[in-house]
């Protein structure tokens, strides 16, 4: 800054000198003096400038040294800070490494637990699958057996049996027979009961579903039918249930078999459901609980009925007493046999015809009574 001022001053002096020279051309001496004075002044200014420049250079050098020292200090400080930062960074890296190791260990442990869980679940799933497969196999096997049984039943149902084959067939198995209607109980609520017989034996079809129109056809004695159903038993009575039918060509009326001498013998059951005749039976007394009076017959088995109910009466055959019935659905109140039984007296000797129904023993359904 001082050098600049000196230069400016020098320029000003020069300018003044020029002005002096230009204005004092006539005074050469003055000019020379002035020039000498200017020169002297210039020398002085030069000396001053040199001194100031030297001082400035010295100050600059001092400043440079200071800057060098400050820079060196800054560098050292920076080195220390960098070293500290590096040390902290290394410590942080170690901390991060430890954290990562811990987290990795935790993750590995969780992964191992997950693997173990997955193994257990897989094992459980395998066991479940095995059980399900076993159950499915069992069901398939059961289904196969069912199909076999159904096939066997279908084959059996499609094969017409002889009476002997029917007798030998197990209960609750399908049967197929061809026989002839001998009598029927009244059609009721879409069903009919049939007393059936062929040349070799008899059958009883229970609650055979049919239309009212077909019931009229099936009610004609001698009508031939094919019956497919299940062999069953109720209180000793062997019958065909859950059946279907087909009306066929042909006719047969069975003659009553005299079974009088078979009462009280095991052979009697071999004639179950057949049309039978019983001769020279003696009407025995029937009683009602709580009464001393004797009756030749009862309305219902216990006397609780009224005219139109089933008729029950006792007869003596070979020294034993047996109960016979007029089934009202087979022979109603207006039939000859119903009226004949209502006219019986204890001690009457009678001949009878009917069907050897079974209810906990022989319980014939009577269709004809003749008093001797």
C-alpha positions, 0 to 999 in steps of 0.5 A, a space after each residue: 500500500 505504501 509503495 502505491 502511495 509513493 508511486 502516486 506521489 512520484 507521478 504527482 511530482 512528475 506531473 508538477 515538474 512537467 507543469 513547472 517545465 512547461 510553464 517555466 520554459 524561459 527559466 532554464 535554471 529554474 528548470 534545471 534546478 527543478 529537474 535536479 530537485 525532482 531527481 533528488 526527490 525521485 531518489 528519495 522516493 526510490 529509497 523510501 520505496 526500496 526500504 518499504 519494499 524490503 520491509 514489506 518483503 520481510 513482513 511477507 516472509 514473516 507472514 509466510 513463515 507464520 502461514 507455514 507454521 499455521 499450516 504445519 499445525 493445521 496439518 498436525 491437527 488434521 493428522 491427529 483428527 484423522 488418526 482419531 477418526 480412523 481410530 474411532 472408525 476402527 472401533 466402530 467397525 469392530 463394534 459393527 463386526 461384533 453386532 453383525 456377529 451377534 445378529 448373525 448368530 441370532 439369525 443362525 439360531 433362528 434359522 436352525 429353529 426354523 429348520 427344526 420346526 420345518 422338519 417337525 412340521 414336515 414329519 407331522 405332515 408326513 404322518 398325517 398324510 400316512 394316516 389319511 392315505 391309510 384311512 383312504 385305503 381303508 375307505 377304498 377297501 370298505 367301498 370295494 367290499 360294499 361294491 362286492 356285496 352290492 354286486 352279490 346282492 344284485 346277482 342274487 336279486 337277479 336270480 330266481 330262487 327255488 323255495 329250498 334256496 329261499 329257505 336256506 338264504 340268510 336273513 337280511 340278504 336279497 332274494 328273488 322268487 316267482 310265486 302265485 298270489 293266494 290271498 292279500 291283505 287290503 291295499 293301504 297307503 300305497 302298499 299291499 301284503 301278499 300270501 304267496 305260494 308255488 308248488 314247493 312252498 309259501 312266502 309272505 310279502 310285507 308292505 309291497 309298494 304298488 299303485 291302487 290299479 296294480 293292487 287290484 291285479 295282485 288281489 286276484 288269486 292265482 296271479 303270478 309275480 316275480 318279487 325282488 326284496 330282502 329276506 327278513 324276520 319279525 317275531 318269528 315270521 319270515 317275510 320279504 320286505 323292501 320289495 319290488 314286483 313284476 306281474 307275470 303270465 301264469 296262474 296257480 291255486 294251491 290246495 290247503 295242506 292238512 297240518 292238524 297232526 303237526 301242531 305241537 311238532 317242530 315240522 309245523 314251521 316248515 309250512 309257514 305261510 302255506 295255505 293249510 287246513 285244520 280239522 276237528 279242532 275244539 273251540 276253547 275258552 278265551 278270557 279277559 284280564 280282570 273278568 271271570 267270564 269265558 268267551 268263545 272269541 275276543 275282539 283283539 288279542 286282549 278283548 279291547 277291540 270292537 266289531 271290525 277289529 281282528 278276531 282272536 279265538 283259542 282252539 284245542 288240538 291234540 290236547 294243546 291250546 293254540 290261538 287262531 286269528 281272523 285278520 280283519 285286513 284279510 277277511 273283514 267284518 262282512 265276510 263269512 268267516 268273520 261272522 262264523 267266528 262271531 257265532 262260535 261257542 266254547 266247545 264247538 268242533 270246527 274245521 278251518 282253512 287259512 294261512 300258517 302265519 307265525 307270531 312267536 309261534 303258530 298264529 294261523 290267519 283263518 279264511 274259513 270256519 265250518 262248525 260240525 
